Amino acid sequence: MKKIFGILFIVLSVFFNIYLTADKIKTRNKDFYTVTEVTDGDTFVTNTGAKVRILGIDAPEMGLCGSQEAKDELEKLILNKKVKISSTANDTFKRLVSDVYLDGASVNNLMIASGWAAYDSSDSLDAKAMRESGENARKNKIGIYSQKCSQTIPPDGKCRVKANINDATGDKIYYLPSCGVRYDNISVDLFRGDQWFCSEKQAQTAGFAKAKACP
């Protein structure tokens, strides 16, 4: 009888260990999702219907310079692939704001390194690497930092008014060539919504005000 109970105990122990192992695997895999749609260069949808905003990066809004390239780059990286999502919060649009990993590599950092997304100060676990990748992309004029999307010299010599939108405040300010060195150092970041205008009137009609530093 004792032998039978002993065998039964061993069998039950084996099944219990199998259950625990399966539960651990299930728990370990719960943060992995398949990407079914990429909506733009920093947002995608998973097979569960969750909308995810990649933490710490800022890709151009659709319609702005580099937006299609950014979307294409993210699609190339993760579309129809399984990614790990480390959720940190929900934003005002009810999206998960997360660090995202593909085969152990940070998708956040890969997008910034590609030049099609800017580093946006954040509490991402990979913030240091992301900041360095952003500085490298800017230094080497890659992607959104290329002459195509980030300009200091007007493509049209007749349209020399530089109009900037302040990321932090949303203020819309324009600069004239008469602003001197200040004007020379201003970059028109088309990927952020900055614009060139041919006259002050055009800039003012679009809602921009002259910079106080200009005469």
N, C-alpha and C positions, 0 to 999 in steps of 0.2 A: 504493500500500500504506500509506504514511504517513497519507494522507487517511482511509483506512478505519479505521486504528488510532485516529486522532484522533477520528473520529465515535464509535467504540466507547467510547473513554475518556469522552467527554461524556455518552453515554447511561448508562454505569455510574455516573458522578458524580451524575447526576440521580436515579437510583434510590437511590443511597446516601444522598443528602440527604433524599429522601422518607422513607427508613427511619429516619433519625435524627430527623426531625421527628415522625414517628408515635410513635417511642419516647419522645420528650420529652412528647408529649401524653398518652401512656399513663402516664408517670411523674407528670405533673402532676395527673392525675385519680385517681391511686390512693388518695388520702385522702378521696375523695368517696363517700358511701354513701347509700342510700335508707333512710329510717326506716320500718320495717314495723310496729312496735308501741311504744307508750309504756306502761311498767309503772307508773310513778308520776311525781311532779313533778320528779324529777331523774335518772331512768333510762329508757333506751330500748334497742330492739333494731334492728339493721340487717339489710339483705337478705343479709348474709353469715352471719348468726346471732350476730354479736358483740353482747355486752351492754355498754352504755356508761353510765358514771356521770359526770354533768356535773361538772367540776372546780370547787370553790370555792363550791358552793351547797348548801343543805340544805332540802329541801321536807318538809312533814309526812309522817310515816309513814302508810300507808293506815289509815283508821279514826279518825285524829286530826282535830281541827278544821282545815279548809282543805285536807285531803288530796285530796279529789275536785276542788276548784277548781284546785289546782296541777296535777293530772293533765290536766284539761281544757285548761288554759292551754298546757301543753307540747304536747298533741295539736294544738291550734289552730296552734301555731307550726311544728311540724316533721313531723307524721305524713304519710307518703306523699310527703315531699319529700326532695330531695337535700341533704345537709349535709356540711360539711368537718369531719373529725375530726383534731385534733392530739393524738395519744396521748402521755401523759407517763409512765404507770405502770399497773400492775395492782393492784387492791386484794385484800383477803383473800377476797373472793367471786369472784375471777378476772374481774372486770369491768375494762374499759378505763376509766381515769379521765382525762378529756380536756377540753380547750377545744373548744367546738363552734361552728361558724359557719354561718349561713344567709344566702346572698347577701352575704357579707362582714360581716354583723352578728353580734356575739357573742350566742349563745343564752344563755350563762351570765348575761350582764348583763341581757338582756331578761327573763329569769325573775325576777331580783331586782327589777328596776324594776317589774314587774307587781305586786309585793307578795306573791306566792304562794310565794316561796322566800327564805330568809334567806341573807345573805352569811356564808360560812364561811372564815375566814382561810386563804389558800392562796398558792401560787406561780404562779397563773394569770397569763398575759400581760396580762389585763384587770383585774387585782386593784384598781387604783386606782379605775377607773370603777365596778366592782362594789361597792366599799366605799361610794362616794358614793351609788350607787343605793339601797343598803341603808339608809343614814342618811336618805335622802329618804323612803323608804317608811315607815320607823319614825316620822319626824317628822310625816308627813301621815296616819298611821294607815291605811295601805293594806293590803288583803289580810289576811295573818296578823296584822298589827299593829292591825287594826280591833277594835272592841269585841266583835265576835263571837268572836275567837280570842285576844285579849290583854286581860285584865281586871284592874282594880285595885279596882273596886267589885263586891261580890257581887250576882249577878242575883237570888239568893234571900236576903233579909235574915236568914233563920234558919240559913243555912249560910255562916258567915263565916271558917272556918279555911282559910288559904291554904297549899297544899302544892306545893312546888317540887322538881323533879328537876335536880340540878346536871349540866350537859352534860359537863363535864370529868371529874368523878369518879363520877357516877352516884348520889351521895348523895341521899337522899330526906328533906327537911326540911319541917316545917310551922311556920306562924306564927299566933299568936293576936292578936286586937285589942289585948290588953294589952301587946303589944310596942311600942305607941306609934308614933312616926314611922317606925321600921323597917318596921312592918306596912303603914303607909300607902303606902310606896314600893315595896313588893313587887308585882310583876305576876304574875298567874296566866296563864301562856302555855299555853293549851289545845293549841296546835299542837305543843308540845314534850312534852306528856303531863302537864303540871301539872294540879292538880285543886282543886276546892272540897270541903270536908267540913263536915258539920253539927255534928261533935263531935270532941274529941281522940281519943276511943276509935275512931271511924271511921278517922281518919288513921293511928293506930297499927296498927290491924288491917290496913291497906293497906301497912304497912311503912315509914311515915314516922316520923321522930323529931323531937321539939320542938327548935327552934333554940336554941342556947346563949345567944343574945342576949335571949331572952325570959325574963321572971321566972317 
